[in-house]
Amino acid sequence: MERDLKQLFYDVKNASPTQNISTYEQQWITLDNHQKNLAIEKQIFGSDWYAHIKMFWTKKVNTQWFTDELKLKFFFDKLPFSFFVLCVAICILILLLIIGFYIANHLVANGHAQTYLQIFKGICK
């Protein structure tokens, strides 16, 4: 399908402005219907990441034509949104761990607890 779509794209791009494009429209409808018949309605966990990896990293040579045509950018188009969500979640977790470490050090240094284990036992009560 990728090669058919690429060929259709270049055929339309190279067509003269006065040429009737109804045959190209029919080819587009046929390709679109074929893709819809192959598509899976319910996606599995991680399928968007897998799709981005296959499209922009593994098959880079086959898809470079539409990446160039659409002027896709690395961060906003080639990486899935869930990647950014995961990065933000990891940063927040690291920040919370650092803050927790400094609070625990402060409590132990000021004599409010003798050990870190004592602090964690108090939190879990």
Secondary structure, 3 states (H helix, E strand, C coil): CHHHHHHHHHHHHHCCCCCCCHHHHHHHHHHHHHHHHHCCCCCCCCHHHHHHHHHHHHCHHHHHHHHHHHCCCHHHHHCCHHHHHHHHHHHHHHHHHHHHHHHHHHHHHCCCCCCHHHHHHHHHC
